[in-house]
Amino acid sequence: MSLDRKALIQQYKQTPRPVGVGVVRNRVSGKALVVAGVDIPSLLNRHQAQLRRLRHGNKALQDDWNSEGPDAFEFTVLDTIKPSDQPGYDPTEDLRVLEALWLEKLQPFEPAGYQRRPGGAAV
């Protein structure tokens, strides 16, 4: 492995991953699934990969993907959290609050969306 490649890999590993909230949106029906995580681009990619492999855990979303095709969907980062400079900062609570704000704003709950209501089974 070249020195430049090693340096690039090291730089990638040291770069903080974007913490935030994203959405999987059906452009045809307007239905949405809000997702949140410590590496939001990777999380959106994982949802897209699960749909392509016909292995997504949300049956309604997978059914719509199967019938309408991938071009009917968009995967978008909605909001990110600026990482704190505080040692030992844990973004969990900030992420939970940010996700709750987007759930309130978008109301992506079944049957108008793909989200299960809070207190129901996890998506």
C-alpha positions in Angstrom: 0.0 0.0 0.0 1.4 3.4 -0.9 2.2 6.0 1.7 -0.5 8.3 0.2 -3.1 5.6 0.4 -2.2 4.9 4.1 -2.4 8.6 4.8 -5.8 8.9 3.2 -7.1 5.9 5.1 -5.8 7.4 8.4 -7.3 10.8 7.6 -10.7 9.1 6.9 -10.6 7.2 10.2 -9.9 10.4 12.1 -12.6 12.5 10.4 -15.7 12.7 12.6 -18.8 11.0 10.9 -21.8 13.3 10.4 -24.3 12.7 13.2 -27.9 13.5 12.2 -31.3 12.8 10.8 -32.2 11.7 7.3 -35.3 10.6 5.4 -36.2 7.9 2.9 -38.9 9.5 0.9 -41.3 8.0 -1.7 -41.5 10.8 -4.4 -44.7 9.2 -5.8 -46.8 8.9 -2.6 -45.0 11.3 -0.3 -44.6 8.6 2.3 -41.4 8.9 4.4 -39.3 7.1 6.9 -37.2 9.2 9.2 -33.8 7.7 10.4 -31.2 9.0 12.8 -27.7 7.9 13.5 -24.0 8.7 14.2 -23.1 8.3 10.5 -26.2 9.5 8.7 -24.8 9.1 5.1 -23.9 5.5 5.9 -27.2 4.8 7.5 -29.1 6.1 4.4 -26.8 3.9 2.2 -27.6 0.9 4.4 -31.4 1.4 4.0 -30.9 1.7 0.2 -28.8 -1.5 0.1 -31.4 -3.4 2.2 -34.1 -2.3 -0.2 -32.1 -3.3 -3.2 -31.4 -6.7 -1.7 -35.1 -7.1 -0.8 -34.3 -7.4 2.9 -35.6 -4.2 4.4 -37.3 -4.6 7.8 -40.2 -2.2 6.9 -42.6 -4.3 4.8 -44.6 -1.4 3.5 -41.5 0.4 2.4 -40.1 -2.7 0.8 -43.4 -3.4 -1.0 -43.5 0.1 -2.4 -39.8 -0.1 -3.5 -40.6 -3.4 -5.2 -43.7 -2.1 -7.1 -42.6 1.5 -7.8 -38.8 1.0 -8.3 -35.7 2.8 -7.0 -36.3 5.9 -9.1 -39.4 6.6 -7.0 -37.3 7.1 -3.8 -34.9 9.7 -2.5 -32.5 9.4 0.4 -31.7 12.7 2.0 -29.8 14.1 5.0 -32.2 16.5 6.7 -30.1 17.9 9.6 -26.8 17.3 11.3 -25.5 18.0 14.8 -22.3 20.0 15.1 -19.9 17.8 17.2 -19.1 19.2 20.6 -15.4 19.9 21.4 -16.1 18.6 24.9 -14.1 15.5 25.8 -16.3 12.4 26.0 -19.2 14.1 24.3 -22.0 11.6 23.6 -24.5 12.8 20.9 -27.2 10.3 21.9 -29.5 12.7 23.7 -29.0 15.5 21.1 -29.7 13.0 18.3 -32.9 11.8 20.1 -34.2 15.4 20.4 -33.3 16.2 16.7 -35.1 13.1 15.5 -38.2 13.9 17.6 -38.3 17.4 16.1 -38.2 15.9 12.5 -40.8 13.3 13.4 -43.1 16.1 14.7 -42.5 18.2 11.6 -42.9 15.5 9.0 -45.5 13.3 10.7 -44.3 10.2 8.7 -46.5 7.8 10.6 -48.5 4.9 9.3 -50.7 4.8 7.2 -49.6 8.1 5.7 -45.9 7.2 6.1 -43.6 4.3 6.8 -42.9 5.2 10.5 -44.5 3.3 13.3 -45.9 5.5 16.1 -43.7 5.9 19.1 -44.4 3.1 21.6 -45.0 0.7 18.8 -42.6 -1.8 17.2 -39.2 -0.5 16.1 -38.6 0.3 12.4 
